[in-house]
Amino acid sequence: MLVEFPAALLVAAEVVVLLMGVIWRYVLQTPLVWSDELASILFLWLAMLGSIVALRRGEHMRMTAIVGKLPPHLRAFLDLIAIAAALAFLLFVVRPAYEFAEDEMFVTTPSLEIANSWRAAALPIGIALMILVGFLQIFRFGRFWTSILALGTVAAAVAITALLGPHLQGLGNWNLLIFFVLGVGSMVLLGVPIAFSFGLATFAYLALTTSTPTVVVVGRMDEGMSHLILLAVPLFVLLGLLIEMTGMARAMVGFLASLLGHVRGGLSYVLIGAMYLVSGISGSKAADMAAIAPVLFPEMKRRGAKPGDLVALLSATGAQTETIPPSLVLITIGSVTGVSIAALFTGGLLPGVVLGVTLGALVWWRYRNQDLSGVRRASGREIGKSFLISLPAIALPFIIRAAVIEGVATATEVSTIGIAYTVLAGLLVYRQFDWKRIYPMLVDTASLSGSILLIIGAATGMAWALTQSGFSSLLADSMKALPGGTPTFLAVSILAFVVLGSVLEGIPAIVLFGPLLFPIARQVGVHEVHYAMVVVLAMGIGLFAPPFGVGYYAACAISRINPDEGMRPIVGYMIALFIGTIIVAAVPWISIGFL
């Protein structure tokens, strides 16, 4: 597709521009004043082109737990409805996006001194191309008349909602329930991509029940997608893919296996430890699991582990490591709430250890009678050799964390250092670097980043609408009025974010509710870093807990294991994670002791 090449090129360009900024500032002591500005301009184009690629590939995040259980013909029709709903939102905002870009013509960038419309033009152009791709997709995947029926169904729903508009204006804040609970909930459950569900509900709410110009929707989307700190998202996604391709993840797993492979349940401990280390590098749960599972699972199966238990533990470790820097959720929290990224990265290390211990305790119990008579213990020489091989890989997460925590580089810049380090390690140390895979990896990075960033943009618009309605102050008053003070507030937050994590995933839930709840946490005496760890861990449980958690199904897809096999074994792991989360919530020192 014609959009894939420029999207891949933009990912590569962002790496080069930011790496140049780091080198010129820290090595040559001559800062490039225009590097961040250029990176910001390219970033919005990357987000929009990546969204187009994701739409063409069907990779926009959506909840399919319910849709996937329906008969094939009904599931196929709802897939068409999902595309039609996305088209409805895009058709509504294409003109406001053009008007927004036109207004930006009068704004000049400070360093490059060019019209800001060069950046803002990414919105109308990207939306117009998504409309084209959407129409091509709906007629590609469905028969002509079935596609027409899907488009007609969505058009009828839009028309009925518009006709009800005059009656809705007098309902006041009841409209929040209609649009943002019933509306968004229905669309998400029907499999409409989360970004378009948020966007459609926000646009309808503002257009039908307020006098706010609809161009505000586009303006809020632009604000949400334009935080430079979010540039860490595509760069860490790319870094995770490079880790897997260069064999660094395999080297780390090999060292851990040589240490613990002879212990009962040893490879399960290796899985927990390897996910902890790899999560410190890639920032992408899908990349983490894809790097670890193919290395460990064959040997674990040979030792008698059941497939269902393997995928259950893999999912649990995905939730366990949500706070390990450079977690994309932590980066998002820093972006939308103003909490220090360095403090979040420092605070996220120990909570992951606590949950790892609770998982390890369950592994010990389940594998206490495992027969290891046919397993050979690695010699000291073999352990030492595997350690030397893995040393460059093990050093990377520590380099990344140290650079951010010590202020040597920002969370965005340090990802480029990690990319350069990984490329050099792959070429010079591991001699495993497939140049043919670079272009597909750049396209994959653009697609995943576009789907994430569009959610953040749409969720920012929705959060703004909720704030303007007075909902935020109402929520604040309700949360502060809860009996029991801080413990009750934390307990309610844990339960709420488990649900939000299962339905909305971590990033959109944080963008929506982070700006509302973090100020309340401060008012009731909860440290913002402590609160961040609690809600991220709670969302992780929701994200990886079946039947709704999409992270669980991603683990099943990567492991090539039927989801039904892991349903029973995962219950114990989820209980262990919940106990660990309660411990982290009850002991603030775990999160803030090293700040």
matplotlib code that plots the C-alpha trace (Angstrom):
import matplotlib.pyplot as plt

x = [0.0, 1.2, 0.8, 3.0, 6.3, 6.0, 4.8, 7.9, 10.0, 8.6, 9.5, 13.1, 13.2, 12.0, 14.8, 17.4, 16.2, 16.0, 19.3, 20.9, 19.5, 21.0, 24.4, 24.6, 23.5, 25.4, 28.4, 29.0, 27.6, 25.8, 22.0, 19.9, 17.1, 14.9, 15.1, 12.2, 10.1, 10.7, 10.1, 6.7, 5.7, 6.6, 5.0, 1.5, 1.9, 3.3, 0.2, -2.2, -0.5, 0.0, -3.8, -4.5, -2.2, -3.9, -7.3, -6.3, -4.9, -7.8, -5.4, -7.3, -7.9, -11.3, -13.0, -14.0, -14.7, -18.5, -18.4, -16.0, -18.5, -21.2, -22.0, -19.7, -22.3, -23.3, -19.7, -18.8, -21.7, -20.7, -17.2, -18.7, -20.7, -17.5, -15.9, -19.1, -19.2, -15.6, -16.5, -19.4, -17.0, -14.4, -17.0, -18.3, -14.8, -13.2, -14.6, -13.8, -10.3, -9.9, -11.1, -8.7, -5.7, -6.8, -6.8, -3.3, -2.0, -1.8, 0.4, 4.2, 6.5, 9.2, 12.4, 11.7, 9.5, 7.0, 3.2, 1.8, -0.6, 2.2, 1.8, -2.0, -2.6, -1.9, -5.4, -7.6, -5.4, -5.1, -8.8, -9.7, -7.4, -8.9, -12.3, -11.1, -9.5, -12.6, -14.9, -12.4, -12.3, -16.0, -16.6, -13.5, -14.6, -18.3, -20.6, -21.9, -25.5, -24.2, -21.9, -24.7, -26.9, -24.1, -23.7, -27.4, -27.7, -25.2, -26.7, -30.1, -28.7, -27.1, -30.3, -32.4, -29.9, -29.9, -33.8, -33.7, -31.3, -33.8, -35.3, -31.8, -30.9, -33.1, -31.8, -28.6, -26.0, -28.2, -26.7, -23.4, -25.0, -26.7, -23.6, -20.6, -21.9, -24.7, -23.3, -19.6, -20.4, -22.7, -20.2, -17.3, -19.2, -20.3, -16.6, -16.4, -12.7, -12.2, -10.8, -13.9, -16.3, -14.9, -14.8, -18.3, -19.8, -17.9, -18.9, -22.5, -22.6, -21.1, -23.1, -26.5, -26.5, -24.2, -23.5, -19.7, -18.3, -17.4, -14.0, -13.2, -13.2, -10.4, -8.5, -8.7, -7.6, -4.6, -3.7, -3.9, -1.8, 0.8, 2.6, 6.2, 6.6, 4.3, 6.9, 8.4, 5.5, 6.6, 10.3, 9.9, 7.7, 10.4, 13.0, 11.0, 10.9, 14.7, 15.3, 13.5, 15.2, 18.7, 18.5, 19.0, 15.9, 16.9, 20.3, 18.7, 16.3, 19.1, 21.1, 18.1, 17.3, 20.8, 20.5, 17.0, 16.2, 17.0, 14.6, 11.0, 9.0, 12.3, 11.3, 8.1, 10.4, 12.5, 9.3, 8.5, 12.1, 12.5, 9.2, 10.5, 13.7, 12.3, 9.5, 12.2, 13.3, 10.4, 7.6, 5.1, 3.4, 2.8, 6.6, 7.5, 5.4, 6.4, 10.1, 9.7, 7.1, 8.7, 12.0, 10.6, 7.4, 8.7, 11.0, 8.3, 5.9, 8.6, 8.8, 5.1, 3.6, 0.0, -0.6, -3.4, -1.1, 1.6, -0.7, -2.2, 1.2, 2.3, -0.8, -0.2, 3.4, 2.1, -0.1, 2.7, 5.1, 2.8, 4.7, 8.2, 9.8, 9.6, 6.0, 3.9, 1.1, 3.5, 4.6, 0.9, 0.3, 3.2, 1.8, -1.8, -1.3, 2.1, 3.6, 7.4, 8.3, 11.6, 9.7, 7.3, 10.1, 11.8, 8.6, 7.6, 10.4, 9.6, 5.8, 6.7, 8.9, 6.2, 3.7, 6.5, 6.9, 3.2, 3.2, 6.4, 4.7, 1.8, 4.3, 6.1, 2.8, 1.7, 5.0, 6.2, 5.9, 7.3, 9.5, 12.9, 14.7, 15.5, 16.7, 20.5, 21.8, 24.0, 27.6, 29.2, 31.2, 28.0, 26.3, 29.3, 29.4, 25.6, 26.0, 28.8, 26.7, 23.7, 25.5, 25.0, 21.3, 21.0, 22.8, 20.3, 17.3, 19.7, 21.2, 17.7, 16.5, 19.7, 19.7, 16.2, 16.4, 19.8, 18.5, 20.9, 18.1, 14.3, 12.0, 11.7, 15.4, 16.5, 14.6, 16.8, 19.8, 18.4, 17.7, 21.3, 22.7, 20.5, 21.5, 25.2, 24.8, 23.0, 25.6, 28.8, 28.0, 25.2, 25.8, 22.1, 20.6, 18.2, 18.1, 15.1, 13.0, 13.7, 11.0, 8.2, 9.2, 9.0, 5.5, 4.4, 5.7, 3.7, 0.5, 0.6, 1.6, -1.2, -3.8, -2.6, -2.2, -5.7, -7.1, -5.3, -6.5, -10.1, -10.0, -8.5, -11.6, -13.9, -12.2, -12.5, -16.2, -16.6, -14.7, -16.7, -20.0, -19.1, -18.7, -15.2, -16.2, -19.1, -16.8, -14.3, -17.0, -18.3, -14.9, -13.9, -17.2, -16.5, -16.4, -13.1, -10.7, -7.7, -8.2, -11.7, -10.5, -7.8, -10.1, -12.7, -10.0, -8.6, -12.1, -12.9, -9.6, -9.9, -13.2, -11.8, -8.7, -10.8, -13.1, -10.9, -7.4, -4.8, -4.0, -7.5, -8.6, -5.7, -6.3, -10.0, -9.8, -6.2, -6.8, -9.9, -8.7, -5.1, -6.0, -8.5, -5.8, -3.6, -6.4, -7.1, -3.4, -2.3, 1.1, 0.7, 3.4, 1.9, -1.5, -0.1, 1.3, -1.9, -4.2, -1.7, -1.5, -5.3, -5.7, -3.2, -5.4, -8.4, -6.4, -5.2, -8.2, -10.7, -13.3, -13.0, -9.3, -7.8, -4.3, -5.2, -6.3, -3.1, -1.1, -3.2, -2.5, 1.2, 1.4, -0.9, -3.0, -6.8, -8.2, -10.4, -7.5, -6.2, -9.5, -9.3, -5.5, -5.5, -7.9, -5.2, -2.7, -5.2, -5.9, -2.1, -1.9, -4.8, -3.1, 0.1, -1.8, -3.4, 0.0, 1.3, -1.7, -1.4, 2.4, 3.2, 6.9, 7.0, 6.2, 7.8, 10.6, 13.3, 12.2]
y = [0.0, 3.5, 4.8, 2.1, 3.3, 6.9, 5.6, 3.4, 6.3, 8.6, 6.0, 5.9, 9.7, 10.1, 7.8, 9.8, 13.2, 12.4, 10.5, 13.5, 15.7, 13.5, 13.4, 17.1, 18.0, 15.5, 14.7, 17.8, 20.2, 22.1, 21.6, 21.4, 23.8, 22.6, 18.8, 18.5, 20.8, 18.8, 15.6, 17.0, 17.9, 14.4, 12.7, 13.8, 12.6, 9.3, 8.9, 9.6, 7.5, 4.7, 4.9, 4.4, 1.3, -0.1, 0.5, -1.3, -4.3, -4.4, -3.7, -0.9, -2.1, -3.5, -5.9, -9.1, -11.3, -11.2, -10.9, -13.8, -16.2, -15.4, -17.5, -16.8, -15.0, -12.7, -12.1, -11.1, -8.7, -7.0, -6.7, -4.7, -2.6, -1.8, -0.4, 1.5, 3.1, 4.1, 5.6, 7.6, 9.2, 10.0, 11.5, 13.7, 15.1, 15.5, 19.0, 20.2, 18.8, 20.9, 24.0, 23.3, 23.0, 26.1, 28.1, 26.8, 28.6, 31.7, 30.1, 30.0, 27.5, 29.2, 27.5, 26.5, 29.5, 27.7, 27.7, 25.2, 24.1, 21.9, 19.8, 20.2, 19.2, 15.6, 15.5, 16.2, 14.4, 11.4, 11.3, 11.6, 8.7, 6.7, 7.3, 6.0, 2.9, 2.3, 2.2, -0.1, -2.4, -2.7, -3.8, -6.0, -8.0, -8.2, -8.9, -5.8, -5.9, -7.0, -4.1, -1.7, -3.2, -2.5, 1.1, 1.6, 0.2, 2.7, 5.5, 4.7, 4.7, 8.1, 9.5, 8.4, 9.8, 13.2, 13.2, 12.7, 15.6, 18.3, 16.0, 15.3, 18.9, 19.1, 16.0, 17.7, 15.4, 12.3, 12.7, 11.5, 8.2, 8.0, 8.8, 7.8, 4.8, 3.3, 4.6, 3.8, 0.5, -0.7, 0.1, -1.4, -4.6, -4.8, -4.7, -1.1, -0.1, 1.7, 4.9, 5.3, 4.4, 7.3, 9.7, 9.0, 9.3, 12.6, 14.1, 13.1, 14.5, 17.8, 18.2, 17.3, 18.4, 21.5, 24.6, 23.7, 23.9, 20.4, 21.6, 21.3, 17.5, 17.8, 20.3, 18.0, 15.0, 17.1, 18.0, 14.4, 13.0, 15.8, 15.4, 14.8, 12.4, 10.0, 9.7, 7.1, 4.9, 4.0, 4.1, 1.6, -0.6, -0.6, -1.3, -4.3, -5.7, -5.2, -7.0, -10.1, -9.9, -9.6, -12.5, -10.4, -11.7, -15.3, -14.7, -13.4, -16.4, -18.8, -17.5, -17.6, -21.1, -22.3, -20.9, -22.3, -25.0, -27.8, -26.5, -27.7, -25.2, -23.6, -22.6, -21.0, -18.9, -18.1, -17.0, -14.6, -13.2, -13.0, -11.0, -8.7, -8.0, -7.8, -5.5, -3.1, -2.9, -3.1, -1.3, -3.4, -6.4, -8.1, -7.8, -9.1, -12.2, -12.8, -12.7, -15.1, -17.7, -19.3, -19.7, -21.3, -23.1, -26.0, -27.1, -26.5, -28.7, -31.4, -31.3, -32.0, -28.5, -28.2, -25.7, -24.0, -23.4, -22.0, -19.4, -18.6, -17.9, -15.9, -13.7, -13.3, -12.1, -9.6, -8.1, -8.4, -6.3, -3.5, -1.1, -2.1, 0.9, 2.0, 1.0, 2.8, 3.1, 4.9, 7.2, 8.0, 8.8, 11.2, 12.8, 13.4, 14.0, 15.8, 13.2, 12.9, 10.2, 9.6, 9.1, 6.7, 4.7, 4.5, 3.6, 0.9, -1.5, -2.9, -3.4, -5.8, -7.7, -8.0, -9.4, -11.7, -13.1, -13.8, -15.6, -17.5, -18.7, -20.2, -21.7, -23.4, -24.9, -26.1, -27.7, -28.9, -32.6, -32.1, -35.0, -33.7, -37.0, -36.4, -32.8, -32.1, -29.4, -26.8, -26.7, -23.6, -23.3, -23.4, -20.8, -18.5, -18.8, -18.1, -15.1, -13.6, -14.1, -12.5, -9.6, -7.0, -7.9, -7.8, -4.4, -2.7, -2.3, -0.9, 1.6, 2.7, 3.2, 4.9, 7.3, 8.4, 8.4, 10.2, 12.9, 12.0, 11.7, 12.0, 9.0, 9.8, 10.3, 7.2, 5.0, 6.1, 5.3, 1.8, 1.4, 2.4, 0.1, -2.9, -2.4, -2.4, -5.4, -7.3, -6.5, -6.8, -9.1, -11.5, -11.3, -11.8, -8.9, -9.5, -6.4, -7.8, -7.6, -3.9, -2.5, -4.8, -3.9, -0.2, -0.7, -2.8, -0.1, 2.6, 0.5, -0.3, 3.3, 4.7, 2.6, 3.6, 7.3, 7.5, 6.1, 8.7, 11.5, 10.3, 9.7, 13.2, 14.6, 12.5, 13.4, 17.1, 16.7, 15.0, 17.8, 20.6, 18.9, 19.2, 15.4, 15.7, 17.9, 15.6, 12.6, 14.4, 15.2, 11.7, 10.1, 12.5, 11.7, 8.0, 6.7, 5.2, 7.8, 6.6, 2.8, 3.0, 5.3, 2.9, -0.1, 1.6, 2.6, -1.0, -2.4, 0.4, 0.0, -3.8, -3.2, -0.4, -2.4, -5.3, -3.1, -0.1, -1.4, 0.6, 3.6, 4.9, 4.3, 6.4, 9.2, 9.3, 9.0, 9.9, 13.7, 13.3, 10.9, 11.8, 15.2, 13.5, 11.0, 13.9, 15.5, 12.3, 11.9, 9.3, 9.9, 10.2, 7.7, 5.2, 5.8, 5.3, 1.9, 0.7, 1.7, 0.3, -3.0, -3.1, -2.4, -5.1, -7.6, -6.5, -6.5, -10.1, -11.6, -13.5, -13.4, -9.7, -9.0, -8.6, -9.2, -12.8, -13.4, -11.8, -14.3, -17.2, -16.0, -15.7, -19.1, -20.7, -22.2, -22.3, -19.7, -22.3, -24.3, -21.4, -20.4, -22.6, -22.3, -18.5, -18.1, -18.9, -16.6, -13.7, -14.3, -14.2, -10.9, -9.4, -10.3, -8.7, -5.5, -5.3, -5.6, -2.8, -0.6, -1.3, -0.5, 2.8, 2.3, -0.3, 2.4, 5.5, 4.1, 4.9, 8.3]
z = [0.0, -0.9, 2.7, 4.3, 2.8, 4.0, 7.4, 7.7, 6.5, 9.2, 11.9, 10.7, 10.4, 14.0, 15.2, 13.2, 14.2, 18.0, 18.0, 16.3, 19.0, 21.7, 20.0, 19.3, 22.9, 25.0, 22.8, 20.8, 23.4, 20.6, 21.0, 17.8, 18.7, 15.9, 16.5, 18.9, 16.7, 13.6, 15.5, 16.7, 13.1, 11.8, 14.8, 14.0, 10.4, 11.7, 14.0, 11.2, 8.5, 11.1, 11.8, 8.1, 8.0, 11.1, 9.5, 6.4, 8.4, 10.8, 13.7, 15.6, 19.1, 19.7, 22.2, 20.4, 23.4, 22.7, 19.0, 18.7, 20.3, 17.7, 14.6, 11.7, 9.5, 12.4, 13.4, 9.8, 9.7, 13.0, 11.5, 8.7, 11.2, 13.0, 9.8, 9.0, 12.4, 12.0, 8.6, 10.2, 12.7, 10.0, 7.7, 10.6, 11.5, 8.1, 7.5, 11.1, 10.6, 7.5, 9.3, 12.2, 9.8, 8.0, 11.3, 12.2, 9.1, 11.1, 13.8, 13.1, 14.7, 16.9, 15.5, 11.9, 11.4, 9.2, 9.3, 11.8, 9.1, 7.8, 10.9, 11.3, 7.7, 8.8, 10.4, 7.4, 4.9, 7.2, 7.9, 4.2, 3.4, 6.2, 4.7, 1.3, 3.0, 5.0, 2.0, 0.2, 3.3, 3.8, 0.2, 0.2, 3.2, 2.6, -0.3, -2.0, -0.5, 2.9, 3.0, 1.9, 4.7, 7.2, 6.0, 6.0, 9.6, 10.9, 8.8, 10.3, 13.8, 13.2, 11.7, 14.7, 17.1, 15.2, 15.3, 19.0, 19.4, 20.4, 23.1, 24.5, 25.2, 28.2, 29.9, 31.3, 32.6, 31.9, 28.4, 29.9, 30.8, 27.3, 25.2, 27.3, 29.2, 27.1, 23.7, 24.2, 26.0, 23.2, 20.5, 22.3, 23.1, 19.4, 18.3, 17.1, 17.5, 20.8, 19.2, 16.9, 19.7, 21.8, 18.9, 17.7, 21.2, 21.9, 18.5, 19.0, 22.5, 21.6, 18.4, 19.8, 23.4, 23.5, 21.5, 21.3, 17.8, 16.5, 15.5, 19.2, 18.8, 16.3, 18.5, 21.5, 19.4, 18.1, 21.7, 22.9, 20.0, 20.0, 23.3, 22.4, 25.3, 23.4, 20.7, 23.0, 22.0, 18.5, 19.4, 22.2, 20.0, 17.4, 20.1, 21.3, 17.7, 17.4, 20.7, 19.4, 15.9, 17.2, 19.5, 22.7, 24.3, 23.6, 25.2, 28.4, 28.6, 27.9, 30.9, 33.3, 32.1, 32.8, 36.4, 37.2, 34.7, 37.1, 39.8, 40.1, 38.2, 37.2, 33.7, 35.1, 37.3, 34.2, 32.4, 35.3, 35.4, 31.6, 31.3, 34.0, 32.1, 28.6, 29.8, 30.9, 27.2, 24.8, 26.5, 24.4, 26.0, 22.6, 21.8, 25.3, 24.9, 21.3, 22.4, 25.4, 24.5, 21.5, 23.4, 26.5, 25.7, 23.7, 26.6, 29.2, 27.2, 27.0, 30.8, 31.1, 31.5, 30.1, 27.3, 29.3, 32.3, 30.0, 28.4, 31.8, 33.3, 30.3, 30.6, 34.4, 33.8, 31.2, 34.0, 36.6, 34.5, 33.6, 35.9, 34.7, 32.9, 30.1, 30.4, 27.8, 30.3, 32.7, 29.9, 29.2, 32.8, 32.8, 29.7, 30.8, 34.6, 34.8, 37.1, 36.7, 34.3, 36.1, 39.4, 37.7, 36.3, 39.7, 41.5, 39.0, 39.6, 43.1, 42.5, 39.7, 42.0, 44.6, 42.0, 40.7, 44.2, 44.6, 41.2, 42.1, 45.3, 43.2, 40.8, 43.7, 44.9, 41.5, 40.6, 44.0, 42.8, 39.3, 38.1, 37.0, 36.8, 33.1, 33.4, 33.5, 35.7, 33.9, 35.0, 36.4, 33.1, 31.1, 33.4, 33.1, 29.3, 29.0, 31.3, 29.2, 26.0, 27.7, 29.4, 26.6, 26.6, 30.4, 30.5, 28.1, 30.6, 33.2, 30.7, 29.7, 33.3, 34.5, 31.6, 32.4, 36.2, 36.2, 33.7, 31.0, 28.5, 28.4, 28.1, 24.4, 23.7, 25.6, 23.3, 20.4, 22.5, 23.1, 19.4, 18.5, 21.2, 20.0, 16.4, 17.3, 19.6, 16.9, 14.2, 16.3, 19.2, 18.3, 14.5, 14.0, 12.1, 9.2, 7.1, 5.1, 8.3, 8.9, 6.6, 7.8, 11.4, 10.6, 9.1, 12.1, 14.4, 12.5, 12.6, 16.3, 17.2, 15.0, 16.7, 20.2, 19.4, 17.8, 21.0, 23.0, 20.7, 20.9, 24.6, 25.2, 23.4, 25.5, 28.7, 27.8, 27.2, 30.6, 32.3, 30.6, 31.6, 35.3, 35.7, 36.9, 39.9, 40.6, 40.6, 42.8, 45.4, 45.3, 45.7, 48.5, 50.3, 50.5, 54.1, 55.2, 53.7, 51.8, 52.1, 50.7, 47.8, 46.9, 47.1, 44.9, 42.4, 42.2, 41.4, 39.0, 37.1, 36.9, 35.1, 32.9, 32.1, 30.8, 28.7, 27.5, 28.0, 30.0, 27.8, 27.0, 30.5, 31.9, 29.3, 30.3, 34.1, 35.0, 34.8, 36.9, 39.6, 40.2, 41.7, 44.0, 45.1, 46.1, 48.0, 50.0, 50.8, 48.3, 46.7, 42.9, 42.1, 44.6, 43.1, 39.6, 40.5, 42.1, 39.2, 36.6, 38.3, 38.6, 34.9, 34.1, 35.9, 33.9, 30.6, 31.0, 32.7, 30.5, 29.3, 28.3, 28.7, 25.2, 26.6, 27.4, 23.8, 22.5, 24.7, 23.3, 19.7, 20.3, 22.1, 19.5, 22.3, 22.4, 24.8, 26.4, 27.7, 29.9, 31.5, 34.5, 35.3, 35.0, 37.9, 40.5, 38.8, 38.8, 42.5, 43.1, 41.1, 43.1, 46.4, 45.2, 44.1, 47.5, 49.1, 46.9, 47.7, 51.5, 51.6, 49.9, 50.5, 47.8, 45.2, 46.7, 49.0, 46.5, 45.2]

ax = plt.figure().add_subplot(projection="3d")
ax.plot(x, y, z, "-o")
ax.set_aspect("equal")
plt.show()
